[in-house]
Amino acid sequence: MKSTGIIRRIDDFGRIVIPKEIRKAKRIHDMDPLEIYVDDEFILLRKYDIGETPKDILDDFAEAIEGHPYRKRIMGLLADVRELLNQEKAPDAAATAIERKNK
């Protein structure tokens, strides 16, 4: 496990704030469910996978490429994928569309 060097106190209600930088790096958004694991020495928080929808995955990807030099081009491809998903085509069709655009 990697130490961040960040120390937080637990408030009167038993809450602790996860720093914004960590939430952003791990793509944890407001109201996202987290799993809690307990070991002898550690308490581990993990983003709970509730079977994200393709739209959720695309939203996370769009956020992750913030500041990327080819962001405009990638966002154009994401728009094409979103359009295919809105037409209720198979997920494989979206992947095929991306492959064709990249050729």
C-alpha positions in Angstrom: 0.0 0.0 0.0 1.2 3.5 -0.8 1.2 6.3 1.7 -0.2 9.6 0.6 1.1 11.6 3.6 -2.4 13.0 4.1 -3.9 12.9 7.6 -7.6 13.5 8.4 -9.5 13.5 11.6 -12.8 11.7 12.2 -15.6 14.1 13.1 -18.2 13.8 15.9 -20.4 11.7 13.5 -17.7 9.2 12.6 -17.1 10.8 9.1 -13.8 11.3 7.4 -13.2 13.4 4.2 -11.5 11.7 1.3 -9.3 14.4 -0.3 -10.5 15.7 -3.7 -7.2 14.7 -5.4 -7.7 11.1 -4.3 -11.4 11.0 -5.3 -10.5 12.5 -8.7 -7.6 10.0 -9.3 -9.8 7.1 -8.3 -12.9 8.5 -10.2 -15.1 8.5 -7.1 -18.0 10.9 -7.4 -20.6 12.2 -5.0 -23.0 9.5 -3.8 -20.8 6.7 -5.3 -21.1 3.6 -3.1 -17.9 2.4 -1.4 -17.2 -1.0 0.0 -15.5 -1.2 3.4 -13.0 -3.9 4.1 -11.4 -4.5 7.6 -8.1 -6.2 8.4 -6.2 -6.4 11.7 -4.4 -3.2 10.9 -6.2 -1.6 8.0 -9.6 -0.2 6.9 -9.8 -0.3 3.1 -12.3 1.6 1.0 -13.0 0.4 -2.5 -15.4 1.9 -5.1 -18.3 -0.6 -5.3 -18.9 -1.9 -8.8 -22.6 -1.9 -9.4 -22.3 -3.0 -13.0 -21.8 0.4 -14.6 -23.7 1.3 -17.7 -21.9 2.1 -20.9 -22.9 5.8 -20.4 -21.2 5.7 -16.9 -18.1 4.3 -18.4 -18.0 6.9 -21.2 -18.6 9.7 -18.7 -15.6 8.5 -16.6 -13.5 8.2 -19.7 -14.4 11.7 -20.8 -13.4 13.0 -17.3 -10.2 11.0 -17.3 -8.9 12.6 -20.5 -9.2 16.1 -19.3 -6.2 18.1 -20.5 -5.1 15.4 -23.0 -3.6 16.9 -26.2 -6.0 14.9 -28.4 -9.1 15.5 -26.2 -11.2 17.1 -28.9 -10.6 14.2 -31.3 -11.3 11.6 -28.6 -14.4 13.4 -27.5 -15.6 13.2 -31.1 -15.2 9.5 -31.1 -17.0 9.3 -27.7 -19.9 11.2 -29.3 -20.1 8.6 -32.1 -20.2 5.8 -29.5 -22.9 7.6 -27.4 -25.0 8.0 -30.6 -24.7 4.3 -31.3 -25.6 3.4 -27.8 -28.7 5.7 -28.0 -29.8 3.8 -31.1 -29.7 0.7 -28.9 -27.2 -1.1 -31.1 -25.1 -3.9 -29.7 -22.0 -2.8 -27.7 -19.8 -4.5 -30.4 -21.1 -2.1 -33.0 -19.7 0.8 -30.9 -16.3 -0.8 -30.8 -16.5 -1.4 -34.6 -17.3 2.2 -35.2 -14.2 3.3 -33.2 -12.0 0.9 -35.1 -13.3 2.2 -38.5 -12.7 5.9 -37.5 -9.2 5.2 -36.4 -8.3 3.6 -39.8 
